[in-house]
């Protein structure tokens, strides 16, 4: 094991879970939660912070500010603490309590938007708040994960190459769509690779990232209430939209096998296993990305009172049934 002096120097890149015994489909799940930030967002966070430092945007008096539903906020809290910056996270009431407490334990300030009050939902309200902060005090430096090219560059440089090294015969890659930084970085890398790889994006029902009507979304991580500025649909071959009930069932199904993953992973796995069930998987190599682990979801996805209040008492009755979702094909020609 390595010896490190700063927390962002450690990130396990080569751990995969074979999900065939659990779901009956040939799917390898790349686990991105084994670092001190606990999620894949560590890569984007350090890329954006170090780029801002190189460009002279961050000084010792700077206050980093970012809008986040949770994981990026934790990653930036950890990096800010290590580097000696102040960090202010603007989140909303859907952010899990353990996530907020973790950011505060790392010395960050967390401000929670409790009223949507905006045509673009909580996200629109959060972004308005961040813009107002920056206009009021030039010490605030907004990294803007929604528009910052460092978000996708981190995955072009690290995540996708790591997958390519482990699976040189990769056929299909399943990636959840939030800000679409991970999706765009991986898709750009494999578009230039030596063999065609089908890129399938997983999105939450109620998200408007790929069009459609906005709807209630209670599980943070994936989905957007505005079109992601980083998204270029020409790199995406298909989109699978997943109901939150199916996200929850996938999470619990994996937990019954001893694997506790987060809500975003449940969405990715649910959509990926549905896609695989509808295609010929003989000799197919398929990989999906698991953004985080499940400890931060113990009071939501894994808390039955919370589940029953939002989704009804029968939400887990079909836990063993195949995932359901809406498949949107033909966004672009294959690479």
Secondary structure, DSSP 8 states (H G I E B T S, - for coil): ----SSGGG-B----EEE-HHHHSS--EEEE---BTT-BTHHHHHHHHHHHHHHTT---TT-EEEEE-SSHHHHHHHHHHHHHT-EEEEEEETTS-HHHHHHHHHTT-EEEEE----STTHHHHHHHHHHHHHHHH-TTEEE--TTT-HHHHHHIIIIIHHHHHHH-TT--EEEEE-SSSHHHHHHHHHHHTSSS--EEEEEEETT--TTSS------S-SS--SS--TT--GGG--EEEEE-HHHHHHHHHHHHTTT--B-HHHHHHHHHHHHHHHTS--TT--EEEEE-BBSGGGTTTTT-HHHHHHHH-TTTTTTTTS---EEEEE-SS---
